[in-house]
Amino acid sequence: MEHFVVSARKYRPQTFKDVVGQQAITNTLLNAIENNHLAQALLFTGPRGVGKTTCARILAKMINSDGNEKEDEDFAFNIFELDAASNNSVDDIRSLTDQVRIPPQVGKYKVYIIDEVHMLSQAAFNAFLKTLEEPPKHCIFILATTEKHKIIPTILSRCQIFDFKRITVKDAKEYLKYIAEQQNIDAEDDALHIIAQKADGAMRDALSIFDRVVSFSGKQLTRQAVTENLNVLDYETYFKSTDLILENKIPELLLQFNNTISKGFDGHHYIAGLASHFRDLLVCKTPETIALLEVGDQTKEKYQKQAQKTSQSFLLKGIELANDCDLKYKSSRNQRLLVELCLMQLASITFDGEKKNSSGHFIIPASYFRKKGIEPIKVESSNSKKSLNAEVSETQKQPTETPQSQVAQKLAKERPKIILNKQTKTTSGLSLSSIKRKKEHLIKQMDVVIDEENLPTDAFSEQDMQTAWEEFVLKIEKKGKYNLASILRIDTPKLSKDTVIKVVFPNATNKLEVERQQYDLLAYIRKKLNNFSVTLDIEVNEELEKQYAYTPIEKYEKLKEKNPNIDLLRKTFDLDI
């Protein structure tokens, strides 16, 4: 059996031209070598698998090369690799500094590549400072790390820093395509794209995934094989989900989600992917932003085709709902129900081809009424101050009496008359001005008097009034208005006159709070007592406030007034207050 070499080692770049996705750094290093402008201490930092150690080895080989050596010459005697994760003590650094003094036997430079340099201890860093600041002329240090923030500032200030970036999906896919050709593997473009996305910017991870998928599928690398092996949701899942949402097929959508979960996928992963799918569809709506869509050519055509079926408003609302579900997922106790509810809301954005408005009502077009033989009434703006009476009169002029005109006439007949400052004025119950007047009447208690000719004024006792008062307090307590309920219980209401209820509160704050709510209070009591002449008289007596017990002694005295045996209990057991 022939020994297998993984692709990450087999296809490791041997020159700067072969390095993927780091053109800015490789060009800088090439120019520094050609112009003899290379620093003696370099720091390569960036995510895993992006080429830090590879570039360090290529650089070490190039600076010792003079063009006369063999092709396979690796200058092993001049290049020293140190793993700082396992050699992180002060003794290891001292041994290194002792070796630095010896000049190279072959070539011009001795190159020390220290990988994972952030793992060095604090003492080791301090022991390395002087050598790093003033190394011998024949020595160059190349430090590599994935966590630059863990390196002390005194080390960073002595190094020339190169920040390696993540490999883009496009670059990773092109390199995987090159390797597939080298190994005579027929790979679909979408399959390579999924591998590049799964690698998350690390070329080494992409090559490892590529080897695993090739072992699974052989020489035919398909998108289906990749998604099955990597356990990722295929694009087709989201395309189908979106079609079901657009067609308002809620049962089929829930069954598809159940099928997705049964395959071992997480609901959080599904809803987050659906939000990304809506984003990709939104990107396809504008030709200028199609470049932001990082998918294969075949999949891009599917996105553009489905984007034509959707509206921009639908996609924006869909992204909002899916993203909100994504944020609430971890804190939810019933996560599956949360996702299912989100899917039902998504499938309800459109209904019968008409979009719902934000208030939850349907906007019925004028064409619907015309088909029924009804001509819609033109609505004037509020600035014209045109009342409903004028609208009704216009409707009455029509030769055919429509259902709308009948409704308008009925509203005009049943509209109540309100006496405002002793002047009779008929007000529309549907105009903005009438709504404003009604609000002012409820909140500010303006001088608006309802015609009382036919209102009942039955006789009642003080006990009846107090019973109605207590029933109102219990009613608002059930609604959660505990503050108002406690204020209304401060004093027992009494009848000062036949229909005047008098209550006394210890401060003006209580009085103000009751005055704000007196409309509801009086409306309830008047209806309960069947007497609409009942009024409320509120007084403030600050002396009452002094009767409240705040200190322990005052509380004890209050308790003793209610039950004198408490004092006997305290003296018997010698209790403290």
Secondary structure as UniProt FT lines:
FT   HELIX           7..10
FT   HELIX           16..18
FT   HELIX           23..34
FT   TURN            35..36
FT   STRAND          41..45
FT   TURN            48..49
FT   HELIX           52..64
FT   TURN            71..72
FT   TURN            76..78
FT   STRAND          79..83
FT   TURN            84..86
FT   HELIX           90..100
FT   STRAND          110..115
FT   HELIX           117..119
FT   HELIX           122..133
FT   TURN            137..138
FT   STRAND          139..145
FT   HELIX           148..150
FT   HELIX           153..156
FT   TURN            157..158
FT   STRAND          160..163
FT   HELIX           169..182
FT   TURN            183..184
FT   STRAND          186..187
FT   HELIX           189..199
FT   TURN            200..201
FT   HELIX           203..217
FT   TURN            218..219
FT   STRAND          220..221
FT   HELIX           223..230
FT   HELIX           235..246
FT   TURN            247..248
FT   HELIX           250..262
FT   TURN            263..264
FT   HELIX           267..284
FT   HELIX           287..292
FT   HELIX           297..307
FT   TURN            308..309
FT   HELIX           312..328
FT   TURN            329..331
FT   HELIX           335..347
FT   STRAND          350..351
FT   TURN            352..353
FT   STRAND          354..356
FT   TURN            358..359
FT   HELIX           366..371
FT   TURN            372..373
FT   HELIX           382..384
FT   HELIX           388..396
FT   HELIX           403..414
FT   STRAND          418..420
FT   TURN            421..422
FT   STRAND          423..425
FT   HELIX           432..444
FT   STRAND          448..449
FT   TURN            453..454
FT   HELIX           462..478
FT   TURN            479..480
FT   HELIX           482..488
FT   STRAND          494..495
FT   STRAND          500..505
FT   HELIX           508..529
FT   TURN            532..533
FT   STRAND          535..540
FT   HELIX           542..547
FT   HELIX           552..562
FT   HELIX           565..573
//
